[in-house]
Amino acid sequence: MARPRKPLLSRERIVAAASALVDAEGLDAVSTRRLAAELGVSGPSLYNHFRNKDEILDAVADTVSAKVDLSMFDESDPRDWRTALHDWALSYRAALTEHPNVVPVLARGPGRRPAGLKVADAVFGAMVRAGWPAAQATQIGALMRYFVTGSALGSFAGGFVDDATAYDPSDYPHLGQAHLLAEHQEKVDEGAFETGLRALLDGLAARYEAGARTKRTGAAPSDRA
């Protein structure tokens, strides 16, 4: 029996084609008709693997979640909870900035996506093992997702144009150097992320220590904690 000229259609081929479209042209470029044309198949054949476009985009998003390093949350890993969150956040952001067009799908939460659920499970489990109450562990997972996905939705530095005349000092007296931001976009954005991440973790560490003191002494935690 002769082999087919094209590889048989599979979920993996569909997701790879959809991922390439999202990376190159954005979420709106993906349609079942466009994917079928890219894959050289008839449109209805896609429905043997996915019920609709949303399921395809969920699968694309999950391939990005699968790139996030979770090793720091393993019970055998020696990193403390703060270091683990820091290192995970860097890996998480790296995965998202490599595929920025899919961030809006990821920002909606994991839903039923296996890799996304593994991320949520790993973070929550590690925080509970570290001594955080379950409710606060949930809040930490949400907080970190808000922070990382928000940072990947766009570039602050890239939002300024490379044109000194665009920022008239009579209108914007403090933006005299703003036209230089785009030139240093990566440095500015990475520095801002690291600054925000450390400030966030400092706040969590203070709250963690306040909780630990309460357990030791039975005293009510300070309002500032």
Backbone bond lengths (Angstrom), bond angles and torsions (degrees), N, CA, C in turn:
res aa  C-N    CA-C-N  psi(-1)  N-CA   C-N-CA  omega(-1)  CA-C   N-CA-C  phi
1 M - - - 1.462 - - 1.526 109.38 -
2 A 1.330 116.74 129.39 1.465 120.50 -176.66 1.519 110.60 -68.93
3 R 1.332 115.65 145.06 1.463 120.48 177.44 1.534 109.63 -74.52
4 P 1.338 117.73 146.93 1.467 119.58 176.30 1.518 110.16 -65.26
5 R 1.338 116.14 148.61 1.458 120.15 -177.93 1.527 111.54 -68.26
6 K 1.321 116.93 -32.93 1.460 120.99 179.85 1.530 109.25 -110.51
7 P 1.323 117.65 146.92 1.467 119.11 176.30 1.523 110.58 -57.50
8 L 1.315 116.78 145.73 1.449 120.04 178.43 1.522 110.57 -59.96
9 L 1.327 115.29 144.30 1.456 120.05 179.81 1.517 109.91 -67.72
10 S 1.321 115.77 140.12 1.464 121.54 179.67 1.515 109.02 -146.50
11 R 1.324 115.71 165.37 1.465 119.79 176.09 1.523 110.37 -58.31
12 E 1.330 115.50 -40.78 1.458 119.60 -177.59 1.532 111.73 -61.89
13 R 1.341 116.73 -43.20 1.467 120.18 179.12 1.523 111.25 -65.37
14 I 1.316 116.35 -40.30 1.470 119.98 179.43 1.523 110.33 -64.07
15 V 1.332 116.37 -46.41 1.471 120.44 -178.70 1.525 110.73 -64.73
16 A 1.333 117.32 -40.49 1.470 120.21 179.21 1.520 110.71 -62.35
17 A 1.345 117.19 -42.88 1.466 120.65 179.40 1.521 110.73 -66.52
18 A 1.336 116.89 -42.11 1.464 120.55 178.95 1.525 111.10 -65.41
19 S 1.325 116.97 -40.06 1.468 120.62 178.56 1.521 111.09 -61.53
20 A 1.312 116.63 -42.33 1.460 120.50 179.46 1.524 110.61 -63.24
21 L 1.326 116.84 -40.47 1.466 120.35 178.35 1.525 111.52 -65.09
22 V 1.340 115.69 -45.18 1.468 119.45 -179.72 1.522 110.31 -61.20
23 D 1.320 117.41 -46.05 1.463 120.97 -179.32 1.528 111.36 -61.91
24 A 1.316 116.30 -40.21 1.464 120.11 -174.60 1.522 113.32 -82.44
25 E 1.341 117.22 -37.41 1.460 119.08 -169.97 1.522 114.81 -129.71
26 G 1.317 118.04 -8.65 1.456 120.26 179.31 1.511 113.41 99.82
27 L 1.330 115.43 172.28 1.463 121.68 -175.08 1.525 112.41 -62.66
28 D 1.324 117.31 -35.81 1.456 120.27 -176.19 1.523 112.55 -67.84
29 A 1.324 117.47 -16.23 1.466 120.54 -179.71 1.523 112.11 -75.33
30 V 1.320 116.33 -16.80 1.462 119.99 -175.62 1.523 110.62 -86.33
31 S 1.307 115.87 124.02 1.459 123.41 170.85 1.516 106.99 -146.42
32 T 1.314 116.52 157.71 1.460 118.49 179.55 1.526 110.56 -63.29
33 R 1.328 117.08 -35.32 1.470 119.77 178.92 1.521 110.94 -65.43
34 R 1.337 116.10 -43.99 1.472 119.73 179.98 1.530 110.69 -65.67
35 L 1.314 117.02 -42.62 1.460 119.90 179.88 1.528 111.46 -64.18
36 A 1.317 115.91 -41.92 1.460 119.10 178.73 1.520 110.59 -59.85
37 A 1.335 116.40 -41.50 1.463 120.01 178.87 1.529 110.86 -65.29
38 E 1.318 116.87 -41.16 1.462 120.58 179.64 1.530 111.34 -63.76
39 L 1.315 115.98 -34.72 1.459 121.17 -176.29 1.529 112.90 -91.81
40 G 1.337 116.23 -7.80 1.454 120.02 179.23 1.513 113.46 70.55
41 V 1.336 116.13 36.06 1.462 120.66 179.84 1.523 109.01 -129.24
42 S 1.313 116.10 173.27 1.455 120.28 175.35 1.524 109.60 -81.79
43 G 1.327 116.66 147.17 1.455 121.21 -177.74 1.510 114.82 -52.69
44 P 1.348 119.03 -47.31 1.471 120.09 -178.12 1.518 114.35 -60.12
45 S 1.321 117.67 -23.39 1.476 118.92 -178.28 1.527 111.78 -65.96
46 L 1.342 117.26 -23.51 1.465 119.98 177.90 1.523 111.21 -64.83
47 Y 1.337 115.63 -30.03 1.460 119.51 -175.41 1.527 112.65 -74.50
48 N 1.305 116.69 -5.23 1.463 119.20 171.68 1.521 111.08 -74.39
49 H 1.344 115.94 -15.31 1.469 121.22 -176.10 1.529 112.64 -119.10
50 F 1.326 117.47 -32.35 1.465 122.19 -180.00 1.522 108.95 -136.49
51 R 1.328 115.81 142.80 1.464 119.22 -178.96 1.526 112.41 -75.31
52 N 1.334 116.63 -31.17 1.457 119.33 -176.68 1.529 110.24 -162.39
53 K 1.319 115.36 179.34 1.465 121.66 -178.99 1.528 111.47 -62.05
54 D 1.327 117.13 -38.68 1.468 119.92 -178.08 1.529 111.31 -60.93
55 E 1.318 116.95 -38.44 1.464 119.73 177.76 1.519 111.05 -65.44
56 I 1.318 116.87 -36.01 1.470 120.34 177.78 1.521 110.00 -65.29
57 L 1.332 116.44 -44.87 1.470 119.86 -179.77 1.531 110.84 -66.38
58 D 1.318 117.27 -34.85 1.464 119.79 175.02 1.526 110.26 -60.92
59 A 1.319 116.23 -41.73 1.470 120.01 179.94 1.521 111.09 -67.04
60 V 1.335 116.49 -37.70 1.462 120.33 176.09 1.528 109.83 -61.63
61 A 1.328 116.23 -47.43 1.464 120.78 179.68 1.522 111.12 -59.93
62 D 1.326 115.97 -37.14 1.460 118.98 -177.38 1.527 112.01 -69.37
63 T 1.327 117.10 -28.10 1.466 118.33 176.00 1.526 110.57 -66.20
64 V 1.334 116.33 -29.89 1.467 120.10 177.25 1.528 109.52 -73.71
65 S 1.329 117.34 -44.14 1.471 120.39 177.75 1.522 111.18 -58.76
66 A 1.320 116.00 -34.03 1.464 120.14 -178.03 1.520 112.29 -67.67
67 K 1.336 117.62 -16.54 1.462 121.32 179.44 1.526 112.80 -83.74
68 V 1.325 116.65 -10.67 1.466 120.60 -176.94 1.526 109.66 -76.20
69 D 1.324 115.70 129.86 1.467 121.81 179.45 1.528 110.01 -72.28
70 L 1.332 116.53 126.43 1.459 121.53 178.06 1.523 112.35 -117.11
71 S 1.318 116.44 7.66 1.467 119.57 -174.58 1.518 112.92 -62.16
72 M 1.325 116.84 -28.15 1.468 119.99 -178.46 1.532 112.80 -68.88
73 F 1.332 117.21 -14.54 1.456 120.58 179.14 1.526 112.91 -96.32
74 D 1.313 116.28 -0.82 1.455 119.34 177.51 1.532 109.83 -66.90
75 E 1.322 116.41 142.53 1.466 120.06 -177.63 1.518 112.89 -61.04
76 S 1.327 117.14 -23.25 1.468 120.14 -179.43 1.526 112.48 -86.64
77 D 1.333 117.16 -7.68 1.466 120.10 -178.63 1.528 109.53 -78.34
78 P 1.345 118.46 134.75 1.465 120.24 -174.86 1.531 114.67 -79.84
79 R 1.312 119.02 -8.46 1.462 120.48 -177.40 1.525 112.22 -65.13
80 D 1.344 116.39 138.84 1.458 119.38 176.28 1.528 109.18 -74.43
81 W 1.345 116.21 172.73 1.462 119.76 -173.02 1.524 112.35 -61.52
82 R 1.341 117.27 -37.51 1.464 119.70 -178.20 1.527 110.72 -67.76
83 T 1.329 117.21 -47.46 1.462 120.81 179.30 1.526 110.36 -62.70
84 A 1.331 115.82 -39.00 1.463 120.03 179.03 1.527 110.82 -62.16
85 L 1.324 117.16 -45.27 1.464 120.26 178.50 1.524 111.05 -62.36
86 H 1.325 116.41 -41.15 1.462 120.76 179.96 1.522 110.90 -61.63
87 D 1.326 116.19 -50.12 1.462 120.33 -176.82 1.528 111.36 -67.45
88 W 1.326 115.96 -37.51 1.464 119.72 177.38 1.525 111.25 -65.25
89 A 1.322 116.64 -42.04 1.466 120.26 -179.67 1.530 111.31 -60.96
90 L 1.325 117.00 -38.42 1.465 120.26 177.33 1.526 111.04 -64.51
91 S 1.331 116.62 -42.75 1.462 120.39 178.88 1.524 110.64 -66.78
92 Y 1.307 116.58 -41.08 1.468 122.97 179.83 1.525 109.87 -61.10
93 R 1.322 115.86 -48.76 1.471 119.13 -179.40 1.521 111.31 -65.00
94 A 1.326 117.49 -38.53 1.465 120.62 179.27 1.525 110.58 -60.30
95 A 1.329 116.85 -41.61 1.467 120.44 179.14 1.522 110.70 -65.19
96 L 1.321 116.90 -40.58 1.457 120.46 -177.82 1.526 112.34 -72.64
97 T 1.324 117.31 -39.90 1.461 119.07 -179.26 1.525 111.97 -70.85
98 E 1.341 116.44 -19.15 1.457 120.20 175.08 1.533 110.55 -75.72
99 H 1.338 115.72 -24.29 1.462 121.11 -178.73 1.538 109.02 -135.37
100 P 1.319 118.32 64.31 1.471 120.53 -172.16 1.525 114.47 -65.37
101 N 1.325 117.53 -26.80 1.465 118.98 -176.23 1.525 113.44 -68.73
102 V 1.337 116.99 -20.02 1.462 119.58 -178.51 1.528 111.94 -93.68
103 V 1.329 117.53 -2.53 1.470 121.07 -177.32 1.530 112.67 -56.96
104 P 1.354 120.12 -41.28 1.472 118.32 179.27 1.527 113.55 -57.83
105 V 1.327 118.17 -32.73 1.464 120.52 176.96 1.520 109.79 -70.86
106 L 1.319 117.45 -44.29 1.460 121.27 179.12 1.528 111.79 -63.81
107 A 1.322 116.35 -33.39 1.467 120.58 -177.19 1.523 112.31 -66.58
108 R 1.319 117.40 -17.84 1.460 120.05 179.16 1.525 112.14 -76.24
109 G 1.320 117.72 -9.61 1.457 120.99 -179.32 1.514 111.79 104.05
110 P 1.333 117.28 171.07 1.465 120.78 -171.95 1.519 115.08 -75.70
111 G 1.340 118.24 -23.65 1.455 119.36 -179.14 1.528 111.16 55.18
112 R 1.342 115.78 -118.05 1.462 121.39 178.04 1.524 111.79 -109.37
113 R 1.322 117.80 11.61 1.464 120.44 -175.33 1.533 110.03 -73.62
114 P 1.334 118.42 122.09 1.474 120.92 -175.05 1.521 114.29 -57.94
115 A 1.332 118.80 -48.83 1.466 120.07 -177.78 1.520 110.82 -66.58
116 G 1.324 117.05 -39.43 1.457 120.11 177.60 1.514 112.27 -63.28
117 L 1.330 116.11 -38.86 1.460 120.22 177.97 1.525 111.29 -68.43
118 K 1.331 116.82 -34.22 1.469 119.57 176.72 1.526 110.63 -64.48
119 V 1.328 116.84 -37.25 1.466 120.32 176.83 1.527 109.96 -62.47
120 A 1.336 116.21 -50.36 1.474 120.12 -179.23 1.522 111.15 -60.98
121 D 1.330 116.70 -41.69 1.455 121.45 -179.71 1.525 111.49 -64.13
122 A 1.332 116.26 -42.03 1.465 120.36 -178.07 1.520 111.55 -65.48
123 V 1.337 116.82 -43.70 1.466 120.60 -179.28 1.527 110.18 -65.38
124 F 1.322 116.26 -49.33 1.465 120.21 -178.45 1.530 110.86 -61.01
125 G 1.324 116.37 -46.67 1.460 119.73 -178.55 1.516 112.69 -61.08
126 A 1.339 116.21 -41.02 1.460 120.17 -179.00 1.525 111.44 -67.02
127 M 1.343 116.61 -39.02 1.464 119.20 -179.43 1.530 110.98 -68.22
128 V 1.326 117.13 -39.67 1.467 120.08 178.09 1.523 110.45 -65.22
129 R 1.321 117.34 -42.50 1.474 120.08 178.15 1.523 111.04 -62.31
130 A 1.342 116.49 -31.59 1.464 120.00 -179.34 1.522 112.30 -75.94
131 G 1.329 117.28 -9.81 1.461 119.85 177.18 1.510 115.22 112.03
132 W 1.330 117.88 0.65 1.460 119.77 176.77 1.525 109.52 -73.36
133 P 1.329 118.07 138.09 1.469 119.87 173.04 1.526 109.44 -60.70
134 A 1.322 117.10 150.94 1.457 121.30 -174.46 1.530 112.22 -55.97
135 A 1.330 117.12 -41.65 1.469 119.73 -178.75 1.531 110.59 -62.99
136 Q 1.327 116.69 -42.35 1.466 119.49 179.63 1.527 111.37 -71.60
137 A 1.325 117.20 -33.12 1.463 120.02 176.52 1.523 110.30 -62.39
138 T 1.338 116.00 -39.41 1.460 120.40 176.18 1.521 110.74 -63.16
139 Q 1.327 116.41 -43.72 1.464 120.75 179.97 1.526 111.70 -63.80
140 I 1.327 116.47 -37.36 1.462 120.22 178.86 1.526 110.24 -64.79
141 G 1.326 116.63 -43.90 1.459 119.50 177.42 1.515 111.79 -59.27
142 A 1.338 116.16 -43.07 1.471 120.36 178.51 1.524 110.74 -65.59
143 L 1.330 116.18 -45.36 1.463 120.88 -179.47 1.519 111.60 -58.27
144 M 1.315 116.49 -46.26 1.457 120.14 -178.94 1.525 111.07 -64.87
145 R 1.326 117.24 -38.33 1.457 119.66 178.43 1.527 110.67 -65.28
146 Y 1.336 117.11 -42.86 1.461 120.25 177.83 1.532 110.48 -59.03
147 F 1.327 115.10 -45.30 1.461 119.75 -175.51 1.525 111.52 -66.30
148 V 1.328 116.64 -47.59 1.462 119.71 -175.78 1.527 111.65 -71.02
149 T 1.322 117.57 -46.97 1.463 118.72 -179.48 1.519 110.97 -65.72
150 G 1.331 116.68 -36.77 1.467 119.20 177.48 1.518 111.77 -61.83
151 S 1.326 116.52 -39.53 1.465 120.08 -179.30 1.523 111.57 -68.27
152 A 1.346 116.24 -25.01 1.466 120.00 -176.64 1.526 112.99 -91.98
153 L 1.326 117.61 -7.10 1.462 120.22 -177.93 1.522 112.94 -72.20
154 G 1.309 116.92 -22.24 1.458 119.80 179.76 1.515 110.89 -175.86
155 S 1.317 115.13 168.97 1.456 121.25 -179.12 1.522 110.54 -103.57
156 F 1.331 116.51 124.74 1.462 120.05 175.01 1.521 110.31 -62.86
157 A 1.326 116.03 -50.86 1.465 120.08 -177.53 1.527 111.10 -63.99
158 G 1.331 116.39 -37.07 1.454 119.86 -179.51 1.510 113.52 -70.37
159 G 1.322 117.16 -8.26 1.453 120.93 179.32 1.516 114.06 -83.00
160 F 1.318 117.63 -2.19 1.463 122.10 177.45 1.523 109.18 -106.83
161 V 1.323 116.30 142.93 1.463 120.02 -177.74 1.523 110.52 -86.87
162 D 1.312 115.18 152.39 1.468 121.63 -179.67 1.527 109.33 -86.23
163 D 1.335 115.33 64.61 1.469 121.24 -176.09 1.518 107.96 -152.34
164 A 1.315 116.26 106.78 1.468 121.20 -176.13 1.522 112.37 -61.23
165 T 1.341 117.52 -27.97 1.470 120.40 -178.06 1.525 112.61 -73.09
166 A 1.335 116.37 -11.89 1.465 119.39 -178.50 1.522 112.34 -74.34
167 Y 1.326 116.25 -15.56 1.460 120.26 -174.22 1.525 109.56 -121.92
168 D 1.308 114.85 76.68 1.461 122.25 -179.01 1.531 108.64 -62.84
169 P 1.338 117.63 123.38 1.472 120.37 -177.70 1.523 113.65 -60.70
170 S 1.328 116.83 -22.80 1.462 118.33 177.47 1.523 111.58 -70.84
171 D 1.322 115.79 -25.33 1.462 120.58 177.88 1.534 112.00 -97.90
172 Y 1.350 115.30 -37.56 1.461 120.91 -176.06 1.526 109.55 -129.43
173 P 1.337 116.84 76.90 1.464 120.61 -173.28 1.522 115.20 -62.27
174 H 1.327 117.82 -17.05 1.463 120.29 -176.61 1.526 112.94 -108.58
175 L 1.307 118.25 8.20 1.461 121.44 -177.90 1.524 112.80 -111.92
176 G 1.320 116.56 30.45 1.462 120.66 -178.07 1.517 114.15 -61.82
177 Q 1.347 117.60 -25.37 1.465 121.31 -179.46 1.534 112.18 -110.02
178 A 1.322 116.91 9.15 1.460 120.27 -174.88 1.520 113.01 -62.71
179 H 1.336 116.84 -27.89 1.467 118.95 -179.64 1.529 112.85 -68.35
180 L 1.328 116.64 -12.38 1.463 120.74 179.53 1.533 112.05 -87.95
181 L 1.326 117.43 -11.82 1.466 120.32 -174.80 1.529 112.09 -63.35
182 A 1.327 116.49 -42.21 1.468 119.14 -177.72 1.522 111.64 -60.04
183 E 1.328 116.16 -34.93 1.466 120.81 179.96 1.520 111.53 -65.40
184 H 1.333 116.42 -29.25 1.461 121.57 -178.09 1.527 110.94 -113.37
185 Q 1.313 116.01 33.95 1.459 121.96 -172.97 1.514 113.23 -54.76
186 E 1.326 117.76 -51.41 1.459 120.62 -175.65 1.525 111.59 -62.44
187 K 1.335 116.88 -43.94 1.458 121.18 -179.15 1.524 110.97 -64.41
188 V 1.334 115.98 -43.56 1.463 119.84 -178.96 1.516 110.92 -65.31
189 D 1.316 116.43 -47.95 1.459 120.05 -176.41 1.527 112.33 -66.62
190 E 1.326 117.03 -41.62 1.461 119.39 178.39 1.527 111.13 -66.83
191 G 1.339 116.27 -39.32 1.468 119.92 177.77 1.513 111.78 -64.02
192 A 1.337 115.83 -40.48 1.465 119.79 178.98 1.521 110.88 -65.17
193 F 1.328 116.18 -41.13 1.465 119.73 179.52 1.525 110.50 -63.60
194 E 1.306 117.08 -46.26 1.465 120.85 -178.76 1.524 110.55 -64.30
195 T 1.335 117.38 -40.95 1.465 120.77 178.40 1.519 110.87 -62.16
196 G 1.336 116.39 -47.10 1.456 120.46 179.79 1.514 112.15 -64.86
197 L 1.334 116.04 -39.96 1.460 120.01 -179.36 1.521 111.17 -63.93
198 R 1.324 116.68 -44.73 1.465 119.52 -179.83 1.527 111.14 -65.99
199 A 1.329 117.18 -38.28 1.465 120.19 178.07 1.529 110.53 -64.88
200 L 1.327 115.91 -41.14 1.461 120.79 178.29 1.527 110.56 -62.27
201 L 1.327 115.94 -46.14 1.460 119.90 -178.81 1.526 111.72 -68.63
202 D 1.328 117.11 -33.91 1.467 120.15 175.29 1.531 109.96 -59.64
203 G 1.339 115.70 -43.80 1.458 119.77 179.60 1.519 112.26 -64.22
204 L 1.328 115.92 -42.28 1.460 119.46 177.89 1.530 111.54 -65.22
205 A 1.339 116.18 -39.12 1.464 119.56 179.68 1.523 111.00 -63.49
206 A 1.331 116.64 -39.75 1.464 120.07 178.45 1.528 110.43 -63.98
207 R 1.318 116.27 -40.25 1.465 120.22 178.91 1.525 110.85 -67.67
208 Y 1.312 115.69 -38.06 1.466 120.76 179.18 1.525 110.12 -63.32
209 E 1.324 116.27 -44.73 1.466 120.42 -179.86 1.523 111.02 -65.99
210 A 1.332 116.70 -37.39 1.463 119.48 177.69 1.520 110.41 -63.30
211 G 1.325 116.20 -40.07 1.460 119.76 177.66 1.512 111.84 -65.02
212 A 1.337 115.55 -39.10 1.462 119.95 179.24 1.533 110.52 -65.14
213 R 1.345 117.03 -39.37 1.469 120.21 178.64 1.528 110.64 -64.46
214 T 1.321 115.49 -39.19 1.460 119.76 179.67 1.527 110.46 -61.34
215 K 1.317 116.26 -41.77 1.462 120.22 179.07 1.526 111.55 -64.58
216 R 1.358 115.64 -36.83 1.469 119.29 -177.25 1.516 112.16 -74.49
217 T 1.329 115.55 -40.59 1.479 119.69 -172.13 1.503 114.19 -106.83
218 G 1.312 117.06 -19.26 1.464 119.80 -176.89 1.500 112.55 79.72
219 A 1.370 117.78 3.53 1.453 121.52 179.63 1.519 110.09 -79.83
220 A 1.317 117.06 152.21 1.462 121.73 177.29 1.517 108.83 -69.54
221 P 1.338 119.18 139.90 1.460 121.05 179.11 1.519 112.16 -67.59
222 S 1.309 116.72 151.25 1.461 121.68 178.91 1.507 110.15 -66.19
223 D 1.317 117.08 146.33 1.464 122.03 176.60 1.526 111.57 -61.55
224 R 1.319 116.31 -22.58 1.457 119.79 -177.80 1.531 111.87 -82.80
225 A 1.311 117.69 -13.86 1.468 121.05 -176.20 1.521 110.79 -70.49
